Amino acid sequence: MTVTLPDGSQKQTAAGTPIGDFVRDSIGAGLAKAAVLARANGTIVDLSRTIDKDTTLEILTSKNPEALDTIRHDAAHIVADAVQRLFPGTQVTIGPTIENGFYYDFDRGEPFTEDELARIEAEANKIVAADLGFVRSEVSPDQARQLFTAKGEKFKVEIIEDIVAKGAKVLTLYRHGDWVDFCEGPHGPSTGRVGVIKILSSSAAYWRGDHRNKTLQRIYGTAFFDKKGLDAWLKQREEAEKRDHRRLGKELELFHFHPYSPGSAFWTPKGTAIYTVLSAYMRHLALGNGYVEIKTPLLYNKGLWETSGHWGKYKENMFLIEDSEAKAAGDPDPHHFSLKPMNCPSHHLYYGFKKQSYRDLPLRLHTQDVLHRNEAAGSLGGLTRVRQFAQDDAHIYCREDQIPDEVQRFVKLLDHVYNAVGLQYTAKFATRPPQRIGDDALWDRAEGALKAALDGLGLAYELKPGDGAFYGPKIDFDVSDSIGRKWQLGTIQLDYNAPERFDLTFVGEDGKLHRPVVLHRAIYGSFERFIAILIEHFAGAFPVWLAPVQVAIVTVTDRVNDHARHVMSRLAAAGARVTFDDGNGTMQAKVRESSLQKIPYTLVIGDKEVETDQVSVRTFGADKAKMETMPFDAFAQRLALESRFP
């Protein structure tokens, strides 16, 4: 068998050779020792899987994110084993990985105590130290039923019945030591590769997430390859809790939520200020870079979504609206309308309102319309997962030869915005998913064109096979915030399918009709999620241009209040966001409140400042004892300069 490695080199091996043995014998003991998984012909598999045909092979080590996710899956098995060792008779259910860790649900009858969780963690790490191999085996449904029925694992038997009902003929098991779980895998070579397991918390959970089912006990945990990685994550987690946008949003009075409108934010005046500044900033950049802004309707007949392909592939995520006339006529499914979950189909309609010429292209349409997506109630969380939101959305209609230039223009704009707020970024190139529209010839053209544009930028990127949108390949951008967390934000997606489905054309130089291509792009993503990220990135201490309140005015004595109001009106007239607290509190208390609200500048005004038309300036984050006194005009000029869009 021929094995092709990532550098293009090829090696030969006998059919049936385990991947781990091939790595050890043909590549080297060093890589074999570091190996956790393999990507064989694009599929991530265990190192125990055999090479039975010509294979492209990539070895994944602790440096690959897929490996970290896998050892957390390993850790879920190990924790379940530890629980059953310590508490015989406990039944196991499911134990998936989640962001930054894993959980496992148990049928125990009573919650785990803090002491019991500590014992489970210690036992789990003993199993790690034992370095027990993970062994994969395939069994028939009957064998699986018999195995778990004999163990009294009724939840596992129920899962098996569901899988078999969907047509499964062979099931996979994974063992380490004497413990076995029904699992698709993949898993690492042994428990020892997990490194270290940390139990984080426990809670109640319903079997299959249904409140009508039995209540289970869920244990949350995480795992890392070594204690250094765990300690760094725990420190980051502690800092993240301090920066949590939900907590800061309440403390800084930025937004609220109400159960009458789940997943939809109520923005306070201060939160609205941030929102509108970001909106104006993106509008300023877009219009300055050749975009035109439009607005389109909120509600559409299903015919639009059938044309776009969303009705068949995205309907469950849309808010459907009943057509009363269709209902009266006896239509069994009268939901003929939907609130729009994205802007692109409406922009395609707009493009078609007039005959387009090659001279009109590229046509760059920008919008910030409200969108609605029917996210599951259990997935809603602060501003990061909502049902109502808006995007800094744009669609670029261009000729095929204009793709490289448009991608380059977009990346330069994205680079400018992320640098303005101190977010570092990396790129990912995502190719055709299993569920998609359009034939392979169109996808070949789309992927080739986008890859050529990306390569032309000289920008390093990670390849994400099968992760594209259902209508085309895309480049996604992950940003890193001030404490090192990664967030997926910007995207640019190349679409050859929409012009076909909507019959979009332009008249070329030859006088004939041609198809444009469409580039879907966003930089913020959604305003809501971007604001959540910025709140946490800045820990609520926004730069002056973005701060909801830029200046707080505090007086030493009530007799200078009229002058303070005059100062406030002068600053407000110049466009500053300024507040003056003329309540009964002491000056010290008001200065402290300004600091708690993370207002960039606090102006302290007393008799001396009135006489000289000066202000004494406290800067947030600076030495509390330091106060700078300057003429009002000098401060106003500084504020105006720092308030400009970056």
N, C-alpha and C positions, 0 to 999 in steps of 0.2 A: 504494500500500500504506500502511496505517495502522500507525505505530510508537508503542507506548505505553511511556513511560519510567517509572522507579521512582516519580517524584513524581505520577504520574497524568496528566501532560500528554501530548498526542498530536501527532505530526508526520506529514507525508505524504512519501513518496518513491516513485520509480519502481521497478517490479518489476525484480529483477536487480541492484540497487545493492549493491555490497560494503559490509559493515557499517562498515569503516574509513572509506570515503568518506562514508557517511551521517553518521558522527560528526563528521568534519572539516567537512562542508558545512552540516549542520543543527544541530549542538550547539556546536562551537567547536574551534579549533585546539589550545587548551590541553589539553582532554580527549583529543583525537585523539593528541597527542604522548605523553600518559601512559598511554593504553590498551594493554593487553596481550592481553586476551581479551574475549569477550562472553558473556552468558547470554541466549540467545534462546529464548523460550517454554520456559524452565526447563532448557535444555540448554546446556552450555558449549561454545563453538565458536570457531574462528579468526576474526580480524577480516576475513579475505579471503572468508569465506562470504557469500553473497548473501541479500538480503531478497526472498523470492519470495511471501510471503503476509503477512497482518496479523500483527504480531509484538509481543510484550512484550519489551523489550530493557533489559538492564542492562550497563553497561560496567565491566569489571574492570581495576583498576590495581594498582600495586605494593602498595597498601594492603590488597588482598584476598589471603587465604591461597591461594586457587586459583591466583592468578597466580604466586606463589612456587613452588608445586608444578610449574607449567607450565615456568617457566624452568629448573628442574632437569631436566625431561625434555628441554628444548632442549639443556642442557649435556651430557646423556648422548650425544646425537647428535654434538655438537661434539667431545667427547673421542674418540668412535669415529673420527671423521674425522681427528683429530690422530694417533691411533695408526696408522691406515693410511697417512697421509702420511709418518710417521717410520719405519714398519716395513712396507714393502710386502710383500704376500703374507699378512699377518695376516687371518684371517677374522673377521667380526663375527657375534654371535649375538643376544642380547637385552640391553636396557638400560633397566630400569624405574626409576621413582622409588621411594624408600623414605623412612622417617621421617628428616627432616633432610638428605636428599640423594638420591643415585642410585648405581647401579652399572652397569657394562657388562662382559659376558663376551666374551673373545676366545680364538680357537684360534691359539695361537702356538708351543706346544711347550716353552717355558721361561719361568720367572717373570720379571716385570719387576723390574729393580734400582731402587734409590732414585734413582740418577742418571737412569735412563730415565723414571721417574715425574715427576721435575722437568722434564725436557725435554717430556714430554707436557703438563704443566700450562702451560708457557710457550707451546707451540704452540697449545693450546686457547684461551688468552687472546688470541693473535694473531688467531684466527678470530673471536673475539668483537669485537675491534677493527675487523675488516674489515666488520662490520655487513652480513652477507649475508642476504638475505631468505629466509624459509622459504616454500617454494612447495608447495602441496598439489595432487595430481592423483589421478584415479581411473583404474585400469587393469583389464583383464580378468585372470583367473587365468593365462591363457596368456601374456599380455604380461609379467606379473610373473615367471613361471617363466623366460621367455626372458632377461629383464633380469638376474636374479640368477644364472642358470646361466652366462651369458656372463661375469659377474664372478668366477665360481668360488666363489660364496657358497653352499655346500651346506647350511649350517644354515638360512639364510633360505629356501631352496627347501623344506626339510623343514617349516618353519613354514607356508609357503604351502599345502603339500599338506594339512596338518592343518586349516587354516581352510577350505579348499575342501571337504574331506570333511564338514564340518559344514554345508555348504550355501551358503557365500559365493559370490556371483556377481560382485561388484565389490570390488576391493582398493584401499587408499589408500597413496600414496607421499608422502614429504616430502623435498624437496631443499633444500639450502643450498649455493650454488656448484655444484661438480661432484659433490658427495657426495649419495647418496640412500639412504634407508632405508624399509623396509616398516613402516608405523606407522599406527595409528588416529588419532593426535593427541588433542587439539588442540595447536598450537604457537603461540608468540608470533610477532610480525611479522617479527623478524629476529634474527640472532645478537647484535647489539649490545644488545638489550634484556636479555640475560642479566646483564650487569654484570661479574661476576668469578667465575672458576671456581677451586676449590681441590681438588687431589687429596689424598685422606686416607690411603689405604693400598691394598694389593693382597693377594690371596690366591688359592689354588687353589679351583676349584669344578667340580662335575660337570655336564655337559650335562643339562638338565632335572632337576637335583637327584638323579640316579640314579647310584649308585656303579659301576654296570655300564657306564655311558657314558664317553665321552672326558673327560679332565681338561682344563679350560679355565683361563684366567687372568682373574681378576676384578679390576677397578679400581673402588674406591669413591671418590666425590667429593661435593662439595656446590657450590652456587652461590647467590649473593645479587645483589640489584640494584645494590649498591655495596660498596666496601671497608669502609665503616663498619659495615654490617650483618654482613659476614664477620668482622671483628675482634671485634665484640661476641659473636658466636656462638662463636668460637674461645676467647674468654675464659670464656664460660659453660661450654663443653665441658671446659676445663681444670679449672674448679671442680667440674663434675659428676663428673669422674673421681675427684677427691679424696673426693667424697661418695657414690660408688657403694655402694649398699646391700650388694652382694655382698662388696665388700672390707671395709666397716665391719662387716658381719655376722660376718665371720671374726675381725677384730681385736677386736671387742667381745664375742665369744663369744655370739652371739644365736641362730644357727641353722646347720644343716648340710643337705646333700643327699647321697643315695647312689644309685648306679646301680641297685640292687635295687628302688628305688621312685622312678623318675624323676618329677620334677614334684611331689614331696610333701616338705614340709619336716619335718626333725627339729628341734624347738624345744628349746634348752637351758633350764636354769632361768631365766636372765636373759631370754631371748627369750620364754619362757612367761609371765614376769611382765608384760611389755609386753602380750602377747596377752590375758591375763586382766584386766588393768586396763582395756583398751579394751572388752573384753566387758562387764565390770561397769558401765563408764560408760554404754555404750549401753543396757544393761538398765535402769539407773537412770533414764535419760531416757525410755525407752519406757514403762516402767511408770508413771512420773510424768505421762505424757501420754495416758493412757487406753488403752494397749495391754495385751493379755494375752499371756503367753508360752506357747508350746506346743512339743512335739517330735513329729515324725512319722517313720515308718519310712524306712530307707535304700534298701530294695530293693522294686521294684514289677514286676508283670506288665505286659507290653506293652499290655494293654487300657487302662491308664491313659493311656499316651502316645498311643495311637490316639485316645482321646477328646479329649485336649488338642490334638492336631495335631502333637506333637513327633515321633512315630514316622515320619511321612512327610517332615518338613522338617528334623529335627535328629538323626536316627538315627546318622549317621556320627560325631557328636560325643559319643555316649553309650558307656559301658562296658557291653557286652552280656554276659549270663550265660546259659549253656546250661542248658536244662531237660532233665534226664536222662531223665525219663519221655517227653517228646516225642521225644528222640533215639532211645530204644529203640523207639518206635512207628513210626520211619522218617520222621519229619518232616524234609524237606530243609533247613529253616531252624529248628533247635530253640532258637534264642536268643530265648526268650520273656520274659526278665526283663532289667532294667537297674538299675544304681545310679542314684540320682536326680541329674541335673545341675542341677536347680533345684527350689525348694520349692513354687512356685505350684500345680501340680496336686494335691499332697497337701493343701494348705490348702483347695482347693475341696472335696475329699472331706470334710475335717473340718467345713466349713461345713454340708454336707448331712447330718451325723449327727443333727441335730435340726431341728424345725420352727422357723423364724425369724420373728420379728414385726418390724414397723417400729420397735417400741420397743427392739429389740435393736441397731438400727443407729445409727451405724456400729459394726461389729465390726472391731476392729483386732488382727490376729494377728501376733505377733512371734516369730521363731525365729532360732537361730544354729546350725542343724544343718550337719553336714559334707556337702559336695557333691563330685561327681566329673565332670569333663569330659575327653573323650579328645582333648586338644590334640596336634597333631603334634609329634613329638620335636624337630624342628628349630626349633620356635617357643618351646620352653621357655627361660626365662631368669630365674634367681633367683626372687624372690617375685612378680615382676610378671606372669609367665605360668606357671601351675602346673596340675596335674591334680587335686589335692585341695585344697579350700579351704572356707571358711565365709563367709557373708555376714551383715550386720546386716539381715536380710531381714524384710519385713513386707508383709501384704496387708490392705487396708482394704475391707470390704464395706459399701456405703452406698447410699442412695437417690440418684437423679440430682440432686435439688435440694441434696444435701449436698456435691457435688463441690467447689464453690468454697471452702467452709470447710475441707474436708479438705486441699486443695492448699495453702491458706494456712497451716494448722497445720504441714504438713510443711515448707514452706519456712522458716518461723520456726525449727523444730527444726534443720534443716540449717544455717541461718545461725548458730545458737548453737554447733554443733559445730565448724564450720570456723573461726569466730572464736576458739574456744578454743585451736586449734592454729596460728593465724596464717595460714590459707590463704584467699586472696582467690578469689572465684569469679564466673563468668559463666554465663548460661543459654542453652540451645539448644532450640528447639521443633521436633521431628522429626515429619513427617507420613507418610502411608501409603506403604509400600514396594511395589515391583512384585510381589513374592511375598508374599501375605498370605492370611489366612483372614477370612471374613465378607464380607457384601455392601457395596456403596458407601453404602447408606443408613445402615448402622451406623457406618461410618467417618465419614460426614458428621456424625453426632450426636457421636461421640467427639471428633473434632477440634474441632468447634464448642464443646463443653463445656470441653475442656482449654484452648483458646485464651482463652475467656471468663474462666476462673479465672486464667490467667496475666496477662491484661490487667488484671484487677481488682487484682492485686498491685502494679501499676505498676512491675514489674521489667523492665528492658531485656533483650531476648533476640534471638538470631540464628535465623532461619528455616532449617531443614534439610529441604528437600523430599525425600520418598522415603526418609528415614533412620529411620523409626519401627520398632518391633518388629513381627513378623509378625501379632500379634494386636491391636495398637492404637498410637495416637500416644503420644508421650512428651516429657517435659522432661528433658534431660540437663544436668548441671552440671560445668563445667570449672573446676579450681582452678589457681592459680598459686602455685608454691612460692617459697622465699626467694631463689632465683637466677633467677626469671622463667620457668621451664619450666611448661608447661601439661599437666595430667593430667585425663582424664575420670573422674569419680568417681560422684557421686550421680545418682539418676534417680527419676522418678515417671512411671508409665505407666498410661494409662487403658484399660481393657479391657471392652468390651461383649460380646466373643465368648465368653469363658469361661463366663459365666452361662448363655448359650444352650447351649453344648456340654455343660455339666455339669448342665443343668436346675436351676440354683440359683434359689430363690424366697424371698420373704418375704410375710407376710400384712400387707396395708396397713390403713390406718384404715377403709377401706371394706369390710374383710372378704374382699377378693379377693386372689388371688396376683399378685405383681409380681416382675419381675426386678431384682436389685440390680446395681450396677456394681462393678467391682473396680479398685482402685488398687494396682499393684505399686510398692513403693518401697524404696530403700536409700540410705544416706548414706555409709558407708564404702565401699560396694561390697563387695569381698572384704576380709577382715581381712588376708590376706597382702599384697595389693597396697597397701592403705592403710598397713600398717606399713613396707613398702619406701619409700613416698613420704615417710613421716614420718622415717625414718632419714636420707634424703637431705636433706629439708627442714631438719632440725635438725643435720645433719652429725654425727649420733650423740649430740649433747649435748641430751638430752631435758629438758623442764621437770621440776621436782621431782615433781609428781603422777604423771608417766608414766615416770620414770626406773626402769630395772630394779633398780639399786642406788641408793638415795638418799643413803646416808651410808657412808663408809669411816672406820674408826677406826685411828689409827696411834699407837704409843707411843714415847716418847723413850727409855725404859729398860724392861727386862724386869720390873723389880720393881713396875711399875704395871699389869702385864698383868691381874691379877685385877680391879682396878678397871675397866679397859677392858671386860672381859667383863661386868661389872655394868652399865656404861653401855649396852653393846650390848643386854643383856636388857631393860633399862628401855625403850629405844627400840622394840625388837621387840614388846614387850608392848603398846605403843601403836599398833602396826600399821605401823611403819616397816620398810623394806627396808634392812637394815644389815649390814655385814661387818666383820670384824676380822682383820687379818693378823698372827698372832703368830709368823711365821717368823723366820729368822735374818738377813734383810736389814736394811740400815740404815734409819733413819727417812727419810732423804732419798730413798732408792730407793723406799720404800713410798709416799711422798707423790707421787713422780713417776709411779708405776704407777697411782695413783688418778686422776691428771690424764689419763694416757693412756686410761684407761677412761671418761673424761668423767663421773665421778661428781660430782653437784652439790655435795656437802659432804664435806670431809675434816676430821675432828676429831683434833687433836694433843693427846695427854695425857701430862703429865709429873708430877713430884712436886708442883709448885705447883697443878696442876689437881686432883690428888687431895685435897690439903689443903683446898681451897676449894670442892670440888664444882662446878668450872667446866670449860668446854671451850674450847680455842682452835680457831677455825673458819677454814678456808680455803674460799673459794667458787670453784668452777670458773669460769674465764674472767676472774676478777678479777686485780688486780695480785699477782704471785707473792710480793712482799715484804709484802703486806698480810695480817695475821691478826687476827681479831676475837676477843677473849676475853670470855666471858659466862657467867652461871650456867647450869647444865645445864637447869633448868626453863625459862629464857627461850628457849634453843635448841629445846627440845622443843616449846614452844608455836609458835615460828616454823615448825618442820618440820610440825607438825600442820596449821597454817593453809595452808601451801603444798602439802600433800598432798591437800587437798580437791578433789573434782571441780569443774572450772570451770563 
